[in-house]
Every structure is written in structure tokens, then in C-alpha cells.
Amino acid sequence: MKKIIVLSALASAAMASFAQSSVTIYGVVDLAATKVSGVRGGSISQLNSGMMDGSRLGFRGNEDLGGGYRALFTAESRLEADTGALSNRPPSGSQVADRFIQAGLLKLPGALQPVLNSVSGSIGAGIGVNLANNFWDRQVFLGLVTPVGAILAGRQYTPAYEVSAVFDTLQTQSALSAGQVASIPSSIDIRLSNTIAYRIVQGPISAALMVAAGEGSTTTGKFYGANAMYRTPAFSAGVAYNTRENERGVKSLTNVVLGASLAVGPGTVSGMVITVKDTAPTGLSGIAGLVTPSVGAATGLAIQNAYIEALKQDGKLMHIGYRMTTGANTFYVAYSKWDDSRPNNADTNSYGVTYSYALSKRTDINASAVRFVNSTLAQAAPGGAGYLGGVTTSAGTDATSLALGVRHRF
């Protein structure tokens, strides 16, 4: 019961024309025992919420307005089934990658290391999911479906992320999913607030356009996105584009996604390429002001520029995998690669297998074994669908994730 694609909500609304109005309560509770090597100088064993799907509680409503028009809403809250909280931190805690903390790698004098430790500590404190504890963090939007498409407004999944989720063999499930190798800094905007989207579905073809303004601003933080997909059981293909500005109104994280899938034998081969470009990372414009009292304005600006340079992104995320379902059994194998074109050349490869056994239509048992191979200054650690993996002990340290869990959908 993947809920990541808003188009599924539109399809459900269209099929529910026999009902004058309805409200549905739905959710996922996903818990797994995990063991990850290569973090904090050894391995960590713990219980995690969100191995295959982020645990959640949601409400969905539809009202038939007649004449082919329909109103709908979705409000979905994150929940951490292991703690009862609304947010989570990665297994590596507030640790940041060496290339974001070490003076030499930032090309700054070693004498500034104590100041850099402070800045990096602030960055590390922000690594996690929904640390602001927003109740409707996953999505909340209101929409009007018309005979010529739907208009939706609120917090929604972005067009590029939707296409990436479709052509990810795992559909974002488990540590084997494509985005796990390029999650810190984030290689793609997953959800955004203050968005307005137009979406249309015509047979096997769907498309979306989305715009957004920064919170409280019409001049900075703008976002634009679009996608188009053709989907049939035998063959599917999709393309998408996202771009947004940082807090200073400068073009920031930008993605192009190309994906396709093909029925082969008893299963489906899926693959995609995502280009990632960010020459003006968001949220770093306050570093100079933070450190200027202790190091002076000129050095403070130099430190800020060093972090901006370090957090820039330029690379490709590539993925290919195979999914096969036979009876109650579903098998996934996949290979993903983050190919970093920046001077640090922080490449990460992942490969492994994930298995799901359906006890019923709502409940399944899941297992995965995934290996991350980090080259040069890469430090990615495997996480899950609902949480970040964080970073490994040091640059170039590899990691292995073993997970066994249960997921119930209602």
C-alpha cells in the first residue's frame, strides 16, 4: 500500500463516484530489527520504525460535487512506531562526514578546527527526519478534481520524486532503495510545503506541474517542477524536472529524472538516472554571522564560503534492479551508484537483496541484506524507507545493513 504517489489518490477519487462523500482512515505500522556495520567505530543493533514504509496515520476524504467535479483532501502524519515520536535521528546521530568538518578537507587553516567543530555540530544537529516535529509532516493538501484535471494545494510530493519512486525497483522500500546512497545532503526534494499543483491522468499517461513560494516570501525560495509518465504492465517510462531557489533567491537544488521499466520473464526490470546539481546550497547564509564574533568578519565569510563549496552537489544517481512476485513471495535485487563529479569524488555503490512474504493482504514479513561501498571521501550509511542511515565511522568506510521486520497496513 504505497501512498507516495498522489495520482493514486486521484484514481481512487474517480472510482468512488458511487459515493456522495467519504472519509477514510488509513496507515502503516512498520518495525524492524536492524544491524548496521561501519558506524560509530563498529556496528549498531537497534529497533527501527520504517524499514519498508515510513509508519504513518492518515485521513483521506472525497466528496462528489456532481458534473464530473470532486473535492478531496489528504492529511498524513508521521509516527515512529519504536518510540511514539514524530521525528527520528540516524544511527550515527549528529556525526557529519569528514569532508564537512575537517579543516584540511575544507581547505581552511588547522587553527580554525575548534570553530569548525562548532559549525559542524550545528549542521549535525539538523540531520534527521521531521526534527521540527510537524504533525502533518508527510503530506497535507486540499484539491478539486475536474473533467480536465485536478488542482491541489498544500504540502505534497514533488514531481521529480514521484517519478524516481516509480522507477526505483524498491519503490523507496528498505536500505536497498536508490536514494539511500545520496541522502546527506539530500539529492532530491521529496516533499515541499506551500505548493500548488495541476495533475492529470488520461489512460496510461499522467502529468503534473507544480509551483511553490518560500514560506512568507514571493521572491525567494521559489520552486518549479513537472513530470510526465506512460505506464502499462508491459512497459513504462517517465521524465521529470525539479528546481528551486535557496533562501537568497539563487538557483539551488535541481534534478532531471529519466526512468523506465520493462516486464521481463516473471518480473520487471526497472532503471533510472537522476542528475543532481546544486551550486548554491540552501540554509548556509547564516554561518558567517554565527562565527564572526569569534574569528572576525573576513574569516567568518571564508568559513561560510568553505561550507558552501563543500555542500555543493554535481553528480548522477544511477539505479537498476529486478522485482519478481510469485505467490506470497516478492524478491528484489538492485544496484545503485552515486557518481560524484565534485573534486571530493565521494562515490557510493549499493547492492543487495530484499525479500517480502505476505502473510495477508495487509501484513508482511520483510528481510534485507545490503552492502554500501564508499570510495575516497564518501561516508554513506544505509537507513530505511522512514529514516536516514547517516554516515559511517570515517571517509571510505563501507557498511552492511541486515534487517528483519514486520509491516501492517490498515
Steps between C-alpha positions, in 0.01 A plus 500: 500500500743766385352845559776706348336578168219753516365375168379188679280722714355657187428158353331390822288813492393432143399141577303606806235685296228281646559660839369850570778558752739293706786526749754220532742442786811311391853436614814290519682357800845374400759373750829320441800376691812627322874458524726744316879464489749777433338761724630650824815293476320165486142385454165612637204272572166665565126503434399740224167630377471514121705224339271456197259790548503799727248431777206741476142588580292663229157633416364523148171654396301524177178682418311464172395849390325382184571574136836325511630713786628366829661651810766302685749534782786303650657557841780261597707498818833329555531272804798312640369161603808426713478816713162662440675819383440705184869522402813286491878527486736276301699220669812720474330778696636851437823381338575668165724378219872575532490724192258732683697534824875457448688825442736345247216362287320834522827666391515716811783551753524231765483764772131550411408140585333588837276751319425247227405244765238744625360566153499132409328424830218733396479330161500156663223601737282552194550152354182300541140475391236755605713645779254790520237247615237623255192283550397486130860469384439235234232674296191714537317645201158597369392451142231541240469233228344622175428335163829645373731422791548581866630801691656422839656731759697436819794280597559245224752267338703668227470395133859377471474295818179337379669377182808383691279302738319328213819385325688409815478119501434514874254793467695663787476188722795384716868592501525363144298788351682735265491821702679347799843553345447876454297618797742731691486761361168415341529439127132573428215692663251239621216718630445875503259728682302787349463325164232527233483218249305413188472127434333303225455129420385384156520124463865390530624860484533729801659841549551760770606862532593649840602843629577625850621813675723509805319531833396863542677608180408544137853588389725230653479126539293451185450147366392366161448139400340288230471136401344272239462123509373224274418187698377156389564152647740421214694826475521832681708815461516835671681832506502775762663830592531681836673828577490737795672805641685535829412754770678773305305446180790324321438184297572202724419126487397393149418151370421327173360146530477243218354161580362189332381150585442189290325172574760224466410139573308470826605845624590857407830671430510865609768760451553873524754780489467815712722802443568705812629858486522751785742791468341707778405271793210611717518609863867598525476879477504542879833328569710815465286686752522207739880487513595864434501596873777247564707519180417833334297587193756403233573158650130445570422557133783265401355226724152551355633479144691182588180331617309621195772351279503173696122453484463572130378205297574388146449137410278220376297243690465182294287198583399165352315210657263208459179425688319165487183394680394138521210416728561657841868559423655814355872517423699815424859531382652837413817696441529877551790739452551860604762631255639819652653739246627741766872509593436285810386217271285360781351206307276242671376169358232281655384149418305226670171317528167568669227241555137537602258223601130592510322347797184672377401795282585732788791338684839384376838389633804669344872434494791674330877476470669804345864597451621861460843555342640849565786630286754769597310757714154338483342401833139396427338256744184299422169600658141409416190636328410707806839608634848611394799273540738785579873453446761233558786530750739668257548584134525192280355265764252250355181386672267200506135508605302195612132547580202283592162657554121488490272750322126535553281724284148604590 
